[in-house]
């Protein structure tokens, strides 16, 4: 009993499909499985394609494990695999290699060379191959289908709470702490500059965020800034830096994960450094209040 897909973000729509797979597997006394890929298929087909990802490969595996699916099968997506038609993929990979008894297909999912076929075709191929093919039920929130594309859009607009709700967990960024401009410490707000481990992961809207910071299995409260520091440098390069509350240790070359709780305000340029500092004090008060309400 299996379903195939990239499952970026493993959001509530994906989890609904996985629940259908698990329930049917239990009914038929069969193991349940998700078949996925470590690299976005379009990245293999188009070398210059830069996918906007909701989670990296390891994070996706962690989220899939959290669904308690029996098996997660990761197939290398190769040019040879991409050339298979849907029927060839179903026979050579799903039936002959994996032994899929029943295939659940997401309501809007297509696979096979150039994604040429649709569900009626998969259903017909299944009958020819002796494989049950079932179309998964769609999952809607407020009359709209939940999708990875929708969640990426929400993050890009800074609508963190809505994105977290559709993910079913708080969105995160993980990375290595690197050398920054060291300006924050001169104004009373030292920051750790984050270089994301996952180069293609979605970076939310420019601005200030209330976050939780995970360092060596300890969670701290913090205030994250994403922006170009227009008041200080007017640098076109986007910086991701976090002020960790009640933390003084040196973090250079260490890693951390920030967990987005809420958007506080958009990035903007201030006329003076004094105005910027005054605003950061206000931001911290808002962040603390928001994090307190989360407890």
N, C-alpha and C positions, 0 to 999 in steps of 0.2 A: 504494500500500500504506500504510494509515494506521490510527491508533487515536485515539479522541477521549476527552478527560477533563480534569479540573482538575489532576491530577498534583501535589497538594500534597506537598512534600518530595522528590519524585522518589526514593522509597525503593527498596529492593531488589526489592519486588514489582512496582513500576512498571518497573524496569530489566529484569526478567525478561520482562514483556510487550513492552517495546520491543525486546529481543533477538529475540523471536519475529517481530515485524514486520520487523526488519532481515534476518533469515535467509530469510524467505519472499520478501521483496523481491529479495534477491540471487538466490534460486533462479529467480525469474520475470524477472530483469533489469529490475526496476522501481525507481523511487526510493522511499525510505521517508519517512514523515512522521508527526509528532505534531500533532494539532489540539487546542489548549487555549484558555483564556480568561484575560484579565488580571485580572478581578475574579471573586470567588466567585459562582456563579450565585444562591445564596440571598440574597446581599447585594443583588442587583438586584431580586429578587422581594419581599424583605422589608427595607425601608429601615432598620429598627431592629436587624436581625440583625448580630451581631458575631462573625464567623468567628474561630476559633482556628487560626492559620496556622503551618505549619512553615517556610515560606519566603515572602518577598516576591516580587513579580513578576520583578524583575531577577535575583534569586537563583535562581528557578525556571528562567529561561531559561539561566542559566549551567550549572545542573545538567543540563538537557536537552541542552545543547551537548556536555557531557562524555560523553554516551552515543553520540556520533557518528552520530546520526540525520541523514538527509540534509536534511530540512526541518522547521522548527517553524512552524506556521501558527497565529497568534493571532487568534481571532475575538472581536470585541466582543460580550459577552453582553447583549443588549438585551431589553426587554419583548416586542418583535416576534419575536425569535428564540425566546423562552421559550414563545410561543403556538403554535409549530409542533409538530405531532404528530411522533412518531418517523419515520413514513414521509415526511412533508413535509420534515423535516430531512435525511433521507437523500437525497431526490430533489433538493430545491431548493438545498441547501448542499453536501452531500458529492459528489453526482453532477454536478449542473449547474455549480456554481461551481468546485469543486476538482478534479473528475474522478477520484474515488476508484475504483480498480479492485477492491481487496479491503479490507474493513473488519475490523479485529481489535477485538473487544469484550472488555474486562476481565471476568473471571469473575463479578464482582458489580456491574458497572456498568450503570446504566440512564440513558436520555436520552429527550428528547421531553417534550411537555406533561404536567406532573404525574407524569412518570416512570411512565406507566401501563402501558407494554409491557415485555416481557421478551425474552430472547434468541430463543425460538422465533418471536416476532413479527418481530424484526429479520431473522432468517434468511429468513422468508417474503417480507418487503418486498424484501430483496436479490434474491431470485429474480425477483420482478416487475419490478425495476429493472435487472436484468442486472449486479448487483454481488455479488461473493462476500462472504459474511459468516462469519467464523470466531470461535469463542469461545476467548479466550486461556486458557492453562493457569494455574491458581492456583499461588502460591508459598507454601510453608509453612516455618516454622521451629519445631522441636520440636512438630510436629503442629498448629500454629496458623497460620492465614492472616495474612500480613503486611498491615497497613493503616495509613493515616495516623492513624486513631482510636487504634489500639494505641500508636503512637509518641507521640502527644500525652499519653496516659495515663501512659506511662513517664516522660516529662519532668516531668509534674505531680507525680510521686512521687519525683523526684530520681534516677531510675534511668538515669543518663546513659550509662553504658557500653552498656547494652542498647539504648537508643534510638539511639546512634551506630552500633551494629552493624546495626540494621535500616535505618538511613538509608544506610549504606555510606560515610559521611563524618561528621566531627564537627559537631554542632549549633552554630550561631552566633547571636549577637545583634550587630547593628550599630547605631550611633547617634551622636548629637552629644553632646559633653561640655558639661554645664551646671553652673551654680553650685550648690554643695551647702552643707551646714552647716559645712564646714571643721573638723569635730571630729577627723577622722582624723589630720591633721597634728599636732595637739596631743598625740597619744598615740603618735606615731612611725610611723603607718601612713597616710600621705596617700592619698586615693582620688580617682579620677575618676568623677563621677556621669554615668551614661549615660541619655540619653533616646532610646529606640529610634526609628529611622526608620519602621519598620513597626508601626503602632499595634495591629494585630490579631495580631502574632506571639506565639506561646506563650512565656510566661516560666516557666522551670522552678520547682520546689519552693523555698520559702524556705530559705536556708541558705548555706553557704560552699562554693565550688567551686575546683578547680584548673583554670586556664585558660591559654590562649596568647592574647596580645594583639597584634593586627595594627595597626601605626601607620605610615603612609607607607611601606608595603612592607617594614618591618622587624618581626620577630616577637620579642616579649618574653614572659617568663614572668610569671604573675600570679596573684593570689588575688581571686576575685570574691565579693561579698556581695549576696544578694538578701534583703531583709527590711524590717522596720518599725522597726529600731533600738530594741527594747523597753527595753534598759538605759539608753539616753540620753534618748529622747523619748517613747516609747510612742505614736508617730505612726501612724495607720492607713494612711497612704500608703506603698506599697511602693517602696523605694529599690533601684536597681541600681547598684552602685559597685565599682570595681576598684582594687586596690592593685597597681601595676605595679612589678615588681622591677627595681632598677638603672636607674631612669628618673626624671629630675628636671625635665624641661622643662614649661612651661605648656601645657596642652592645651585650655583653654576655647575653645569654639566650633569646635574641630576634631572630626573624626570618627575612630572606631576600630571594630574588630570583635573580639569576644571569641569564642574557640573553646573550647567546653566539653570538658574531658578527663575529669573525674570529680567526683563529689559527695564532700565531706569531712565535713560535719556539718550537722545541722538548726539553724535559727535558734532562739535561746533568750534568756531574760532572766537576767542575772546580778545578784547582790545588790549588788555594788560595781563601780565603774569599774576598780579594780585587778584584780578577777577577770576582767573582760572583756579587759583588756590581756594578762593572763597566758594566757588562752585563745587570743587572736589569735596570740601567739608560737608556741603549740603548733600552731595551724592552719597557720602559714607553714611550719613544719618538715615537717608532713604533706604540704602542697602541693608543696614542693620535692622530697621523696622520691618523690611520685607522678609528678611531671613528669620526674624523672630516669629512672624506670622506663619512661617512654614513649619515650625516645630510642633 
